Amino acid sequence: MIILLYGQNTYSSRQKLQEIIAGYQKIHKSGLNLIYFDAEKLKFEEFKDVFSQVSMFDEKKLVVIFNSFSDKDFKEKLFDNLSLFLRTKDIIVLHEEGKILEKDKLLKSLKTKAKVQEFPLFSGIKLKNWLKQEFAEFKTEISPEATDKIINFVGNDLWQMSNEVKKLVSFKNGKKVNAEDVELMVKPKIESDIFKTIDAIAAKNRRLALLFIHNHLEKGDNPVYLLSMVNFQFRNLLIIKELIEKQKPYYAIAKITKLHPFVVRKSYEQAVRFSFAELKKIYQQLFEADLAIKTGKMDSEAALDLFLSGI
């Protein structure tokens, strides 16, 4: 039997892998036939030799192979020998982090002959539900506002999200998590790169701003999320710029806005580089880009590109 687990949501795929391993260990307690391989560090022939050896105590083997699609030679030979591994009573789990092209011949073959499960990145309501469930596991409630804010701060990185959940649960000690708790305890993940993008916009360097955004798109970050983060930051800049023009000191701005200290510091530095009129114009352009996406006039990535090109 062959099982393929793959996708950009590595947190969920790793959880599934651990479930398979735990289920195997429950039945086969010796652990002597649980074997791990990394295809990038092992020749296919070595793997085949180990796999062909007779199991101790006549146990079914569980063989976990990482990066089998990443190594071209290993993948080709695995494809050529697929029928051999499909016939065995043993279990082979292929774990691959990231996307696999639909046209990949090994993937196409496995989809018809093996158990294949893809783990795409969560977004929207699915991501919110996952977050609520994580808090529920610790018997802790989270407000809708806090849910939105932690997603804005962390995005769809479930590894960081899981750590932030544990941190907030420990901090609140059974009490409900609210937006202010997220502001206090969670440092925005993407914030530093968004600040770089804002700096590039302030310098009228469209090429650099596009480069920063496309680096995130290539890593699989959701364009709607990226646009929302840019929008979130320009909203902060508008608020802080207004307070600066009212001659409010830094500590007062932090108290009034209730933003994360890191956000306040960076936003203050950036706000002085824009005029109030420039910020209002950019915020209006962001509104138009968001509206174009929501009304179906433009896809999210194109709207993001058009916004940055029009700055």
ABEGO torsion letter per residue (X at the ends): XBBBBBEABAAAAAAAAAAAAAAAAAABAAGAABBBBBAAABBAAAAAAAAABBBBGGBBBBBBBBGAAABAAAAAAAAAAAAAAAABABBBBBBBBEBBBAABAAAAAAAAABBBBBBBBBBEAAAAAAAAAAAAAAGBBBBAAAAAAAAAAAEABAAAAAAAAAAAAAAAGGBBBBAAAAAAABBBAAAAAAAAAAAAAAAGBAAAAAAAAAAAAAAGBBAAAAAAAAAAAAAAAAAAAAAAAAGBBAAAAAAAAGBBAAAAAAAAAAAAABBAAAAAAAAAAAAAAAAAAAAGABBAAAAAAAAAAAX
